[in-house]
Structure formats: structure tokens, C-alpha cells
Amino acid sequence: MKHTLLVTFGLLLSCSGGEKGATIGGDDDDGDDDDIVTDTDVPIPTETETEPVVDCLLGNNPYAVECTISLENAQVVTVELSAAGLATRTFHSEGSGTDHSIWAWGLRPDTTYDWTAAGVSGQVTTGSTPPALAAADIEVSGTLEGMDAVMLYVSCGFFAIVDGEGEIIGGVPTQTYDAFMDGMRWSQADRSFLAARDSKMGPGDSYFVEVHVSGTELLRIEQNDLVDLVALTHDLDRWGPYTYLQGVAPNGSEGFEVWEGTTHLGAYVLEQDFGLGESWLNGITVSETGEAILSERDNHAIISIDGDPNSPTFLELNWHAAGIAGIGLPNPDFGPAIGQIYKDQHHASLDGDDLWVFDNDSQPSSRALRMSMDPASGELTETGSWSVGRHCENQGGAVPVDGGVLVTCANSGDVHYFAEDSSTPDWSLNAACGGGLFSKPTRAYPVWVE
């Protein structure tokens, strides 16, 4: 940025040719000293440039650095970090301004990066992986496509971001998630780790916490903050500024509460549409259009609720689907024509017009399942499936990504990426760190470092 300093002197005119030291008007011979003498060397206006003040420094998290930028004039800023042999990472300010704080994250540990921002360059070295997390045994095979990395729980007590080569490029310790009945999620929009303690199936009180990739806690909701629920269970999600916390009502019926920051916006429980008291709600995922897609295991049911707080039908039932013909909740809007299409499912989601589940039990081997929904006939039809090659009794995940799907078997802790046309995994990961059955990730989530 340039700051121009104009130093202006009065316009000096010389009637006698303007030579240096000339007298304007000559000598009037009146004996006084009122002759005016001037110098024709008029100073030229000058420009002074104020350099941006930029620095990138390691914070409390070994995988993230904070770049601060101070400018004379407002603008959007881009920070770029590069290191030999590694992908260049690029980050942008949220808007135009004179003062910016931009977190660069998803960086390899113990690595010196060259950074540039606003025309200024420098170097910064990342920290070391914490010893507890470094003890994790991470094995990968194949090539990861469609994402930069995956986020998952590692039973050393950390949420970790692991790239396609099996290197940890992000992580924060967690005391919230310690078993696969607890809820966990990655928020790409907020660059944050979300976790909820399930106190229905585990000890202690429920609570929800959100932690930024820098390690800073962003949001916390305690059990005594809940309004319509008495405890949190199994799952949660984030859509825009809204957080959806799954839980159980005083009568045992399960549902979810919607929050904007620490403001409670409303709740839905299964009792109001289906008369369910005790039930087994095992998942909530909010679609790009704000539909809250619920997975209810006991009745092999998938339920869609309007989760958009700005909608006139907020928290009303949209539709529900059955995995087994003639079994489950009454009068389903969708289901298989005959037999079963999924059973004892987890992690139902809606991606465009496609309905997805992790189908635990309809086949000998558990699988990610994609289905079409025909509004005219009400029929669910399989349009794709990807088997993990073993039976996964509990939890699991099927996250659609461009060109494929990310699939997790919670019992084994295996994570697989399948390309759309693949019947075997194109990439696999297993991150072990001691523990047993109750120390596995619910599921893994795709991460894009940006």
C-alpha cells in the first residue's frame, strides 16, 4: 500500500526570470528592507510507502499457524504456505479489511514452511505431534481421491486429521468422545471438531463442545442448558450457524434440539408423530437444504424433519421410509416393493435426491448403500452399494463425496474410500492406539484443507 504525502508551498512567481536568489520587483531604493527574495527550488511532492505488517507464528496447536496481517487500506488477503515435496496450502480472509487473523492449518508437523501474504514472505516451523498421538499405529493403503484427508477419533484420546499418506496433519485432544456411542462430527465450514457425550449409554453428564483446528474452544452446551431433552445421545450435526444435538426426552422418546450458538431454537421428538416412547434413534444428518434426516434402528426407519429455523414448517415431519416391507413405523412414504433393502442401519443422509445409509445387517457384509426415492410409487431402489467385506454390528458411516463414498466400520475401526465404479476400496486406513471395541471411531469424515 502507498501513502502519498503532499507538501505544498505557495506558488512563487518571478517577474525577473526566476533566477535563484532573484528579487521580485527589484530594489525600490526606498531604504527599507521590504525587498522580497525567494528561491525557485520548489520541493517536488513525494510519496511514502507503508509496508504491510505480516507474520505467521506457531500457536498452541502443532499443526496450525496464525498469520496476522495489518494493511493501510482494506483488501481481501490470501496466505500461501509451501514446503518441498508437499502440497501448497492456500487460505483466504473472510472478507476485506485492514487487519486480518488467518489460521493456516492441515500442516505437516516438524516442517519448515515458506509463507507469503500481501507481498511479504517469511518462514515458520510447525510443532511436533504430541507423544500420546504419536503412539498411534496408522496404516494406509491405496490412493485417496476426492478429499485432502479424513477426520476420525484415535483412541489415544485425540481427534485427528490424517492425509492420504497416513500422516497426521491436524489434531486436538478430547475428553468428550471416548467410546463409539458418543457423537462426533467434522465441520468443514467452521474448521472445527464437534463432539457430544452420550450420557444415556455412558457415565457422567451430557455436554457438547466445539473446538477449532487451532485448539481454541468455540462453543459449549452443558446438560443443564438443554430445554426439551434431558440427555444427549449418539450423534449431532451442524448446518450453517445451527447445531443439531440428538438426545432423549423425559419420557424416553428420542429426538433433537436445534441451537444457534447458545440460543435454543426448538426441538423435535419422535413421540409427536409416531407415538414412540422408548426408541433407538442412532443418527442425525442435516442435508444441504436443511432437512434433518434421522435414523431409527428398532423400526429400520429413516425420518425426514424440516430442520430449517427460517422455514414455516420448521420441526414438522416431511416423510419417513421403511427398510423392510410391512415392518416398522405405520404408513411409510417410501420403502422397498418387497423384502428388505436395509436393516439395523446407521448414519442416514440425503445428498441431492439420493438417500444414503450405512446398512449394517441386510447383507452378510455391511455396506454403504445409495437409494433413489420415487415419489409416485413410494419405492426405494438401490442405485449403488459398497461392501466393507465384514459384518459391522455397531455404528458405521457412509459419507458421499464427489466421485465416490467414504465408508467406516466402527467395530474394526477401518475406513475405506471407494470410487464410484469400484467394488473394492481404492484407499483404506486403520488407526489403532490400544483400547478395544469401545475405543473406535463412530465414522470418519472427509476434510478439505482450505
HUBEL-V573854 format. One record per run of one state. SS is the DSSP state (2 for helix, 1 for strand, 0 for the rest). FROM is the first residue (numbers start at 1). TO is the last residue. Records with the same first field share a line. If there is no record, write none. Layout:
BEGIN
SS=FROM-TO / FROM-TO
END
This chain:
BEGIN
0=1-1 / 6-22 / 25-35 / 38-45 / 50-52 / 59-64 / 76-77 / 83-88 / 93-96 / 105-111 / 118-119 / 126-130 / 135-136 / 143-148 / 155-157 / 164-167 / 174-182 / 188-191 / 197-206 / 213-216 / 226-230 / 240-241 / 249-253 / 261-262 / 270-270 / 275-280 / 287-290 / 297-300 / 307-316 / 323-323 / 325-326 / 328-333 / 336-339 / 341-345 / 352-353 / 360-366 / 374-378 / 388-396 / 402-403 / 410-413 / 420-426 / 433-436 / 440-444 / 448-450
1=2-5 / 23-24 / 36-37 / 46-49 / 53-58 / 65-75 / 78-82 / 89-92 / 97-104 / 112-117 / 120-125 / 137-142 / 149-154 / 158-163 / 168-173 / 183-187 / 192-196 / 207-212 / 217-222 / 231-239 / 242-248 / 254-260 / 263-269 / 281-286 / 291-296 / 301-306 / 317-322 / 324-324 / 327-327 / 334-335 / 340-340 / 346-351 / 354-359 / 367-373 / 379-387 / 397-401 / 404-409 / 414-419 / 427-432 / 445-447
2=131-134 / 223-225 / 271-274 / 437-439
END
